[in-house]
């Protein structure tokens, strides 16, 4: 993990645990020199809170706890805890969040889905996951540009679509937990779980596409998204096909390795470690070597 390159403003300030300095350029506090180990403090606190707040609505409670922690950090100087949050917010490159957390989270969600039921409703899950996210993302464009008048502030259609891609997918964890507790049909729960799994992939794929369009010179300026529909579809096809192919290949290799380990009577933790390592490998290799979607690669894997 690296901190974002410290600018001259922070270097010119006397930053200590008792004296915090806010950097308006990075929208973050200046990190305390030599305080990199504080990052482990925040990681430990996050795991502790996640375990303490575990429930059917744990995702909601953890989100609220994080929001309260950030509010407290804005108005109070919590010394090492404040510097720990500063380090995580200033992490560079920012994509390391995806690289660290997405593979195991996607793997955990995928293995929880009932595969035999999922095969019967796979088409429905994929339609819900792709069309719903796409419609929700595109609906943000007129809402943000004209409903909130952000076009006058310089927002482009691709900027609104990028924001919509971040909010277009839904998390069905709490809903499925309540359905299972209430005795709802298992196929309905599987439909929601499968849709939730793939809509995360769809949302991230759309995010990657619109981010690429926005960062390409002239790609997100005066060019309308309707005119770039062919480019979007081409990127979706490439990201999906390469991600699925990489996931199938890695899954086949992992299956062979697990069979070999099973003949050697290795303990179950070793097999779990191989599965997690495979998820990280397929995600990073897909992103780095074929410029495909590592998210789809992990889901297919």
C-alpha positions in Angstrom: 0.0 0.0 0.0 1.3 3.4 -0.9 0.1 6.9 0.2 -0.9 9.3 -2.5 2.1 11.3 -3.5 2.6 13.9 -0.8 2.3 17.3 -2.4 4.3 20.4 -1.5 1.5 21.8 0.6 1.7 18.9 3.1 5.5 18.9 3.1 5.6 22.6 4.0 3.3 22.1 7.0 4.2 20.9 10.5 1.9 17.9 10.5 1.8 16.0 13.8 -0.7 13.9 15.6 -1.7 16.9 17.7 -1.7 19.4 14.8 -3.7 18.3 11.8 -3.6 20.1 8.5 -6.3 19.9 5.8 -5.3 19.7 2.2 -8.0 21.2 0.0 -6.4 19.9 -3.2 -6.7 16.2 -2.2 -9.9 16.8 -0.1 -8.2 14.9 2.7 -6.0 15.6 5.8 -2.3 15.6 5.4 -0.8 12.3 6.7 1.5 12.3 9.7 5.1 11.6 8.5 6.2 8.2 9.7 2.7 7.1 10.7 2.1 4.5 8.0 1.6 1.7 10.6 -1.6 3.4 11.6 -3.3 1.9 8.6 -3.3 -1.4 10.5 -5.2 0.3 13.3 -8.1 1.2 11.0 -8.1 -2.3 9.4 -8.4 -3.9 12.9 -11.1 -1.5 13.9 -13.1 -2.2 10.8 -13.0 -5.9 11.3 -13.9 -5.6 14.9 -16.9 -3.4 14.1 -18.0 -5.7 11.3 -18.0 -8.7 13.7 -19.7 -6.8 16.5 -22.5 -5.5 14.2 -23.1 -8.8 12.5 -26.9 -9.3 11.9 -29.4 -9.6 9.0 -28.8 -5.9 8.3 -25.1 -5.9 9.0 -24.3 -4.1 5.7 -26.5 -1.2 6.8 -25.1 -1.0 10.3 -21.5 -1.1 9.1 -22.2 1.6 6.6 -23.7 3.8 9.3 -20.8 3.1 11.7 -18.3 4.1 9.0 -20.3 7.3 8.3 -20.3 8.2 12.0 -16.6 7.5 12.2 -15.9 9.9 9.3 -18.1 12.6 10.9 -16.2 12.3 14.1 -13.0 12.5 12.2 -14.0 15.8 10.6 -14.8 17.5 13.8 -12.5 15.7 16.3 -8.8 15.0 16.2 -8.5 11.3 17.2 -4.7 11.2 16.8 -3.7 7.8 15.5 -7.3 6.8 14.5 -7.6 10.0 12.4 -4.3 9.4 10.7 -5.3 5.8 10.0 -8.4 7.0 8.1 -6.3 9.6 6.3 -4.0 6.9 5.0 -6.8 4.8 3.7 -8.6 7.7 2.0 -5.3 8.7 0.4 -4.3 5.3 -0.7 -2.6 5.2 -4.1 -3.5 3.7 -6.5 -7.1 3.9 -5.6 -7.8 0.7 -7.6 -6.0 -1.3 -4.8 -9.4 -1.3 -3.0 -10.9 -3.4 -5.8 -7.8 -5.6 -6.0 -7.8 -6.4 -2.3 -11.4 -6.7 -1.4 -13.4 -7.7 -4.6 -11.9 -11.2 -5.3 -12.7 -12.8 -1.9 -16.1 -11.0 -1.6 -17.1 -12.1 -5.1 -15.9 -15.6 -4.5 -17.8 -15.8 -1.2 -21.0 -14.6 -2.9 -20.6 -17.0 -5.8 -20.1 -20.1 -3.7 -23.2 -19.3 -1.7 -25.5 -19.5 -4.7 -27.3 -22.8 -5.2 -25.8 -23.8 -8.5 -28.6 -26.3 -9.5 -31.3 -23.8 -8.9 -29.3 -21.0 -10.5 -29.0 -23.0 -13.8 -32.8 -23.0 -14.1 -33.1 -19.2 -13.7 -29.7 -18.1 -15.0 -31.3 -16.2 -18.0 -33.6 -14.3 -15.6 -30.7 -13.4 -13.3 -28.5 -12.1 -16.2 -31.4 -10.1 -17.7 -32.2 -8.5 -14.3 -28.5 -7.9 -13.6 -27.7 -6.3 -16.9 -30.8 -4.4 -18.0 -31.8 -3.1 -14.5 -28.3 -1.7 -13.9 -28.1 -0.2 -17.4 -31.5 1.5 -17.1 -30.7 2.8 -13.7 -27.4 4.1 -14.8 -28.7 5.9 -17.8 -31.6 7.3 -15.8 -29.1 9.2 -13.7 -28.0 11.3 -16.8 -31.1 13.5 -17.2 -31.6 13.5 -13.4 -28.1 14.8 -12.6 -27.6 17.1 -15.6 -31.1 18.7 -15.7 -32.9 17.7 -12.6 -30.1 18.9 -10.3 -28.8 21.4 -13.0 -25.3 20.0 -12.8 -24.8 20.6 -16.5 -24.4 24.3 -15.5 -21.5 23.3 -13.2 -19.6 21.6 -16.1 -20.8 18.0 -15.7 -20.8 16.0 -18.9 -23.2 13.1 -19.7 -20.4 10.6 -19.1 -19.8 12.1 -15.6 -23.4 11.5 -14.7 -23.3 8.0 -16.1 -20.2 7.3 -14.1 -21.9 8.4 -11.0 -25.0 6.4 -11.9 -22.9 3.2 -12.4 -21.7 3.5 -8.8 -25.3 3.6 -7.5 -27.1 1.5 -10.1 -26.7 -1.9 -8.5 -28.4 -3.1 -5.3 -27.3 -5.4 -2.5 -29.9 -8.1 -1.8 -28.1 -9.5 1.3 -30.5 -8.1 3.8 -33.5 -8.9 1.6 -32.5 -12.6 1.1 -31.8 -13.0 4.8 -35.3 -11.9 5.6 -36.9 -14.0 2.9 -35.1 -17.1 4.1 -36.1 -16.4 7.7 -39.7 -15.9 6.6 -39.8 -19.2 4.7 -40.0 -17.7 1.2 -39.5 -20.0 -1.9 -35.9 -20.9 -2.3 -36.0 -20.1 -6.0 -36.9 -16.5 -5.2 -33.9 -16.2 -2.8 -31.6 -17.7 -5.4 -32.9 -15.3 -8.0 -32.1 -12.3 -5.8 -28.7 -13.7 -4.8 -27.8 -14.5 -8.4 -29.0 -11.1 -9.6 -27.2 -9.3 -6.8 -24.0 -11.2 -7.7 -24.1 -10.3 -11.4 -25.4 -6.8 -11.0 -22.2 -6.0 -9.0 -20.3 -7.3 -12.0 -22.5 -5.3 -14.4 -22.1 -2.1 -12.4 -18.3 -2.4 -12.2 -18.1 -3.1 -15.9 -20.2 0.0 -16.7 -18.0 2.0 -14.3 -14.9 0.9 -16.0 -16.4 1.7 -19.4 -17.5 5.2 -18.5 -14.3 5.9 -16.6 -12.3 4.9 -19.7 -14.6 7.2 -21.8 -14.2 10.1 -19.4 -10.4 9.8 -19.2 -9.9 9.4 -23.0 -9.2 12.8 -24.7 -12.4 13.9 -26.4 -14.1 10.6 -25.4 -16.5 12.2 -22.9 -16.6 15.8 -23.9 -19.1 16.8 -26.6 -19.8 13.3 -27.7 -23.2 12.1 -26.6 -23.6 8.7 -25.0 -26.2 7.8 -27.6 -23.5 8.3 -30.3 -21.1 6.2 -28.4 -23.5 3.2 -28.0 -21.5 1.1 -30.5 -18.3 1.8 -28.5 -20.0 0.9 -25.3 -21.4 -2.4 -26.6 -18.0 -3.3 -28.1 -16.3 -2.7 -24.7 -19.0 -4.7 -22.9 -18.6 -7.6 -25.3 -14.8 -7.6 -24.9 -14.8 -7.3 -21.1 -17.4 -10.0 -20.7 -16.0 -12.5 -23.2 -12.4 -12.2 -21.9 -13.5 -12.2 -18.3 -15.6 -15.3 -18.8 -12.9 -17.1 -20.8 -10.3 -16.3 -18.1 -12.6 -17.5 -15.4 -13.3 -20.8 -17.1 -9.6 -21.4 -17.7 -8.6 -20.6 -14.1 -11.5 -22.7 -12.8 -10.3 -25.7 -14.9 -6.8 -25.3 -13.7 -7.9 -25.0 -10.1 -10.1 -28.1 -10.4 -7.1 -30.1 -11.6 -5.0 -28.8 -8.7 -7.7 -29.6 -6.1 -8.0 -33.2 -7.5 -4.3 -33.6 -7.1 -4.3 -32.3 -3.6 -7.3 -34.4 -2.7 -5.4 -37.6 -3.6 -2.6 -36.4 -1.3 -5.2 -36.0 1.5 -4.4 -32.4 2.3 -6.5 -30.7 5.0 -9.5 -28.6 3.9 -7.8 -25.2 4.8 -5.3 -25.8 2.0 -8.1 -26.3 -0.5 -9.8 -23.1 0.7 -6.5 -21.2 0.3 -6.1 -22.5 -3.3 -9.6 -21.3 -4.1 -8.9 -17.8 -2.7 -5.6 -17.6 -4.4 -7.2 -18.6 -7.7 -9.8 -15.8 -7.3 -7.0 -13.2 -6.8 -5.0 -14.7 -9.7 -7.8 -14.7 -12.2 -8.9 -11.2 -11.2 -5.4 -9.6 -11.6 -4.4 -11.6 -14.7 -7.6 -10.7 -16.5 -7.2 -7.0 -15.7 -3.5 -6.8 -16.5 -2.8 -9.2 -19.4 -6.1 -9.2 -21.5 -7.6 -5.9 -20.3 -10.8 -7.8 -19.5 -13.2 -7.7 -16.6 -11.6 -9.3 -13.5 -15.0 -9.1 -11.8 -16.7 -11.4 -14.4 -13.6 -13.6 -14.3 -14.0 -14.2 -10.6 -17.7 -14.8 -10.9 -17.3 -17.4 -13.6 -14.3 -18.9 -11.8 
